[in-house]
Amino acid sequence: MKGPGKRIGRVFFNQQMAFNRDISVLFFKAACMDCRSAFDAMAATGARGVRIANESGAKAQFVMNDKDAEAVHFIEANIELNGLECASASQDDLRSHLAKHVYDYIDLDPFGTPAPFVQAVFQGCKRNAIVAITATDTAPLAGTHAKKCMRRYMAKPLRGVFGHEVGLRILIGYLAREAAQLDKGIEPLLSFYADHYFRIYLRLKENAAAAEHSLSHLGYLTFDRDTLVREVSDEFSPEAAGPLWIAPLTDKAILDRMTDVDPMQQPVRCSKYLNLWRNELDVPYFYESNELSSFLHISPPVLESLLDRIRTQGKASRTHFSPSGFKTDLSLKELLSLYPEVS
Ligand SMILES: C[S@@+](CC[C@H](N)C(=O)[O-])C[C@H]1O[C@@H](n2cnc3c(N)ncnc32)[C@H](O)[C@@H]1O
């Protein structure tokens, strides 16, 4: 099933998010086992928090919250059904709750944009807390509604072949700037795009030096549609997309610990994505094979043959953003000169 999910009565439940919840469980096991308190801020049925509490083996106390009374009935029933002594339900606006309580792990999973809740979430974090954030407003972030993106995230998106990567990086850049307002820095641990959403797991780091350090990872990206040249720059220019995050999207050491996929609901899909994330180069854009073949007026090569050929001169990887996309550290000029050999 594709799409934004369905409601049970007034309560939201999205079967398609099974993969997203699988990744939450794997991530929690790999990075949050020392967390003592966890807050599922927008829990709906409690499906995600219950799965993490049940399947991670964590010792944390979980609070599963929703502002909607009907949702909280589901949460309570799910906690009871699963016999979770480490979990409790709460009915509150997450912003007022987080003005009074702090946590080691907070999950923010809104309909649409997380922007109105980010400050509350960061203020509700204990030292070195981990924050997980979903955004389903992919259209503004990926450039379909550029003005909305600028209003919401104070950044210019890019409509085009790698627009979703730019969107994810704009969102991380926005989180870095929001954290910096509180003299905190961010360290992305796992950030990805799948189906209709972006998802970011980050560590919130204390102090102004950490804030400055994260801000130093913001930049701009230009894309020339006539030449296909992509360029990353520290400097603002009116035609550039950004500001956006130009540093790594994932912490490879955490990915290496996310191994126990067999008990997950979608083990094959989890393995596929974990493999892609582990191997994806830290380059802030990618190429589409079709893009290069149209540009050169030749037929596209088999992607693996192209990657093998690139690896004789430099680095190459697939990207999780697109099944026909790839990343490389070669210059476009080098890429275009070897491309016809394999097409
Ligand atoms: C997309 S659903 C969450 C889905 C859920 N995390 C899951 O994995 O199935 C968003 C939920 O946020 C709740 N919500 C919206 N605004 C809120 C707020 N300010 N405080 C707390 N909950 C809120 C809604 O009632 C809704 O149940």
The ligand as an SDF file (V2000), in Angstrom:
LIG
                    3D

 27 29  0  0  0  0  0  0  0  0999 V2000
    1.4970   11.0090   11.6560 C   0  0  0  0  0  0  0  0  0  0  0  0
    0.6720   10.7140   13.1470 S   0  0  0  0  0  0  0  0  0  0  0  0
    1.8330    9.8170   14.0930 C   0  0  0  0  0  0  0  0  0  0  0  0
    2.0310    8.3890   13.6490 C   0  0  0  0  0  0  0  0  0  0  0  0
    2.7360    7.4970   14.6230 C   0  0  0  0  0  0  0  0  0  0  0  0
    3.9810    8.0440   15.1240 N   0  0  0  0  0  0  0  0  0  0  0  0
    2.9660    6.1020   14.0270 C   0  0  0  0  0  0  0  0  0  0  0  0
    4.1510    5.6750   13.9380 O   0  0  0  0  0  0  0  0  0  0  0  0
    1.9960    5.4390   13.6570 O   0  0  0  0  0  0  0  0  0  0  0  0
    0.6540   12.2700   13.9430 C   0  0  0  0  0  0  0  0  0  0  0  0
   -0.0240   12.2980   15.2980 C   0  0  0  0  0  0  0  0  0  0  0  0
    0.3400   13.5230   15.9510 O   0  0  0  0  0  0  0  0  0  0  0  0
   -0.7350   13.9450   16.7850 C   0  0  0  0  0  0  0  0  0  0  0  0
   -0.4960   15.3730   17.0710 N   0  0  0  0  0  0  0  0  0  0  0  0
   -0.6520   16.4350   16.2280 C   0  0  0  0  0  0  0  0  0  0  0  0
   -0.2820   17.5830   16.8260 N   0  0  0  0  0  0  0  0  0  0  0  0
    0.1460   17.2520   18.0790 C   0  0  0  0  0  0  0  0  0  0  0  0
    0.6620   18.0110   19.1760 C   0  0  0  0  0  0  0  0  0  0  0  0
    0.8130   19.3310   19.0810 N   0  0  0  0  0  0  0  0  0  0  0  0
    1.0010   17.3460   20.3070 N   0  0  0  0  0  0  0  0  0  0  0  0
    0.8340   15.9990   20.3870 C   0  0  0  0  0  0  0  0  0  0  0  0
    0.3380   15.2250   19.3940 N   0  0  0  0  0  0  0  0  0  0  0  0
    0.0020   15.8460   18.2500 C   0  0  0  0  0  0  0  0  0  0  0  0
   -1.9550   13.6310   15.9690 C   0  0  0  0  0  0  0  0  0  0  0  0
   -3.0910   13.4870   16.8090 O   0  0  0  0  0  0  0  0  0  0  0  0
   -1.5550   12.3090   15.2740 C   0  0  0  0  0  0  0  0  0  0  0  0
   -2.0260   11.1890   15.9950 O   0  0  0  0  0  0  0  0  0  0  0  0
  1  2  1  0
  2  3  1  0
  2 10  1  0
  3  4  1  0
  4  5  1  0
  5  6  1  0
  5  7  1  0
  7  8  2  0
  7  9  1  0
 10 11  1  0
 11 12  1  0
 11 26  1  0
 12 13  1  0
 13 14  1  0
 13 24  1  0
 14 15  1  0
 14 23  1  0
 15 16  2  0
 16 17  1  0
 17 18  1  0
 17 23  2  0
 18 19  1  0
 18 20  2  0
 20 21  1  0
 21 22  2  0
 22 23  1  0
 24 25  1  0
 24 26  1  0
 26 27  1  0
M  CHG  2   2   1   9  -1
M  END
$$$$
